[in-house]
């Protein structure tokens, strides 16, 4: 117990000394050891990395789960507690239902109650199935982004940055101790010089001379002690500065790791949006096959591409002349009797896989090259595609027309 009391008193004395040194520096009454420019740049770089990592992490969480901030914080904390409990129980965390999957469930239940055979019920079922696919794609994207992007950022803030912050605090304390030792040595030398100047060898009262000489010797011992403490403080400061410098220089490796994670996040997001794009195109095509579903709406389903761009693309596609004596619509349906235009055709690269809905369409595989041309009276959203001895209608939005 006696040892603990001594340590407590020693720690209190050190804390008081540092507080005095810090306060005097703030009021300009004490000198401060300045770090070199390179070290200061490392500190500024580390602080910027930490601040922007926090902002990017928070905003990415909002992007993946767009709730109001207070509700999102509550959900995030609840999710972490749930994951912690499942981890302790050595059980897999159940997948959470996304907003799209919940909407799909509501649509399916509404269709069953309102009549699955009615046009509205059929449309609800089709849209619900697509929303379910969108929800599954969203869940996969959130899972991938959480593992490959959010987790590394969070690990940096909760791991490496905490270590850096701890070592920086230690360095700050070592710096305060060093400057306090410098101030103590400066005061001791000033007092020693003053005491040495007081004795007068012609002094007629020997007692005063002896007292002055004794004070000078005491201050000399105080100077030696202060110099020893300064050497120890300088060594500890230099050692801690080197440790902190190495940790700060490791921020470059952190940037490299975050760069790789960012690239993976972009890939996951691109895959997610591509899946959503394909699902919505398929849904548009399916909705167009329900007669009377959109009563009074004679306009075709809107395409992701603008009408101007579709018109421009259609204008550059070779058009097969109308078969004599046959209406344009019938000529477009009789694909086996249609030959490519004599003026030439265009090549197109397939952007996404496409599954043919019936025998009049041509199934597509991503990245393959096909020959395309147009027929009079065709929907501008569609072209005739040929691959080998097979031909059929293909959607323009799935193609990249080559010159």
NORZIZI-V959046 format. One record per residue. N is the residue number from 1. PHI is phi in whole degrees, 0 to 359 (999 if undefined). PSI is psi in whole degrees, 0 to 359 (999 if undefined). Layout:
BEGIN
[[N/PHI/PSI] [N/PHI/PSI]]
END
This chain:
BEGIN
[[1/999/322] [2/298/321] [3/294/319] [4/294/321] [5/296/321] [6/295/319] [7/294/320] [8/298/318] [9/294/321] [10/295/315] [11/297/322] [12/295/322] [13/294/318] [14/296/316] [15/298/318] [16/295/319] [17/298/316] [18/295/321] [19/296/319] [20/296/315] [21/298/315] [22/297/317] [23/294/317] [24/295/325] [25/295/320] [26/295/326] [27/269/6] [28/72/23] [29/259/1] [30/217/150] [31/280/153] [32/233/133] [33/286/121] [34/267/142] [35/280/157] [36/290/165] [37/298/321] [38/297/318] [39/295/318] [40/298/322] [41/295/321] [42/297/319] [43/296/315] [44/296/320] [45/295/318] [46/296/317] [47/298/317] [48/297/318] [49/299/315] [50/295/314] [51/296/315] [52/286/329] [53/296/318] [54/298/314] [55/295/315] [56/295/319] [57/299/311] [58/298/316] [59/289/327] [60/294/322] [61/298/319] [62/295/321] [63/296/317] [64/286/332] [65/222/82] [66/287/82] [67/244/163] [68/304/150] [69/304/313] [70/295/317] [71/293/322] [72/295/319] [73/298/319] [74/296/315] [75/294/321] [76/295/316] [77/295/319] [78/296/320] [79/295/321] [80/293/320] [81/296/318] [82/297/315] [83/297/323] [84/296/316] [85/295/316] [86/295/325] [87/294/319] [88/293/326] [89/277/0] [90/57/46] [91/232/154] [92/284/137] [93/289/127] [94/292/144] [95/289/138] [96/272/146] [97/287/131] [98/276/168] [99/298/322] [100/295/319] [101/292/323] [102/293/320] [103/297/319] [104/299/321] [105/297/316] [106/297/318] [107/295/320] [108/295/316] [109/294/322] [110/295/319] [111/296/319] [112/295/326] [113/278/324] [114/273/347] [115/118/101] [116/291/345] [117/268/351] [118/282/157] [119/304/320] [120/293/318] [121/296/318] [122/298/318] [123/293/320] [124/301/319] [125/295/314] [126/297/314] [127/294/321] [128/299/320] [129/297/320] [130/292/318] [131/298/326] [132/295/318] [133/295/319] [134/298/319] [135/296/320] [136/295/320] [137/295/321] [138/296/318] [139/297/319] [140/297/319] [141/295/315] [142/298/318] [143/297/314] [144/295/316] [145/295/324] [146/294/317] [147/284/314] [148/272/345] [149/233/304] [150/292/317] [151/299/314] [152/298/321] [153/295/316] [154/294/322] [155/297/324] [156/295/314] [157/292/321] [158/271/348] [159/244/281] [160/300/317] [161/292/325] [162/297/321] [163/296/316] [164/298/315] [165/298/319] [166/297/314] [167/292/328] [168/292/321] [169/296/320] [170/297/319] [171/297/320] [172/298/318] [173/294/319] [174/296/324] [175/292/319] [176/296/319] [177/297/318] [178/297/313] [179/292/326] [180/295/321] [181/295/320] [182/297/316] [183/294/321] [184/295/318] [185/295/320] [186/297/318] [187/293/320] [188/296/318] [189/294/321] [190/296/318] [191/292/322] [192/296/317] [193/296/321] [194/292/319] [195/292/324] [196/290/333] [197/278/346] [198/285/313] [199/304/140] [200/238/114] [201/294/344] [202/266/8] [203/299/128] [204/278/349] [205/249/98] [206/303/329] [207/298/317] [208/296/322] [209/295/318] [210/295/317] [211/298/319] [212/294/318] [213/295/321] [214/296/319] [215/296/321] [216/296/320] [217/294/320] [218/297/317] [219/292/329] [220/296/318] [221/295/323] [222/295/323] [223/296/316] [224/299/318] [225/295/318] [226/295/322] [227/295/321] [228/295/315] [229/297/324] [230/294/318] [231/297/319] [232/295/316] [233/296/321] [234/294/319] [235/297/315] [236/295/321] [237/295/314] [238/297/319] [239/295/316] [240/291/324] [241/297/322] [242/291/319] [243/298/314] [244/294/322] [245/299/316] [246/298/319] [247/294/319] [248/293/323] [249/293/338] [250/290/351] [251/300/330] [252/299/319] [253/295/325] [254/298/318] [255/298/319] [256/297/317] [257/294/318] [258/293/328] [259/297/315] [260/297/318] [261/295/322] [262/295/319] [263/297/320] [264/294/324] [265/296/318] [266/296/318] [267/298/317] [268/296/318] [269/292/320] [270/296/318] [271/297/318] [272/297/312] [273/293/325] [274/296/319] [275/297/316] [276/299/320] [277/297/315] [278/294/318] [279/298/319] [280/289/325] [281/296/316] [282/298/321] [283/295/318] [284/300/318] [285/293/320] [286/293/319] [287/295/330] [288/293/345] [289/265/3] [290/263/103] [291/293/135] [292/79/2] [293/293/317] [294/252/83] [295/292/132] [296/82/358] [297/253/103] [298/268/356] [299/280/141] [300/292/159] [301/303/136] [302/292/140] [303/263/152] [304/301/333] [305/275/151] [306/289/154] [307/296/327] [308/294/317] [309/291/324] [310/293/320] [311/295/320] [312/297/317] [313/294/318] [314/295/328] [315/293/336] [316/263/359] [317/272/131] [318/300/138] [319/250/132] [320/282/131] [321/298/152] [322/293/136] [323/292/133] [324/301/135] [325/77/10] [326/231/134] [327/299/154] [328/303/320] [329/294/321] [330/291/323] [331/296/324] [332/291/329] [333/283/324] [334/280/76] [335/290/329] [336/293/334] [337/269/0] [338/261/132] [339/252/154] [340/300/151] [341/297/144] [342/292/337] [343/283/359] [344/111/168] [345/232/181] [346/239/149] [347/268/149] [348/218/143] [349/260/133] [350/281/129] [351/275/321] [352/222/158] [353/297/142] [354/221/128] [355/262/124] [356/295/136] [357/278/332] [358/206/185] [359/289/345] [360/278/351] [361/253/159] [362/249/124] [363/290/144] [364/235/152] [365/239/139] [366/302/139] [367/77/359] [368/278/158] [369/256/134] [370/227/166] [371/261/136] [372/228/151] [373/200/172] [374/245/159] [375/243/148] [376/299/137] [377/83/2] [378/285/153] [379/300/130] [380/297/346] [381/279/355] [382/233/154] [383/225/167] [384/267/126] [385/245/144] [386/232/136] [387/220/107] [388/67/234] [389/261/15] [390/249/144] [391/215/159] [392/175/172] [393/286/142] [394/224/144] [395/284/137] [396/298/324] [397/292/348] [398/267/2] [399/239/152] [400/243/109] [401/287/129] [402/261/150] [403/283/999]]
END
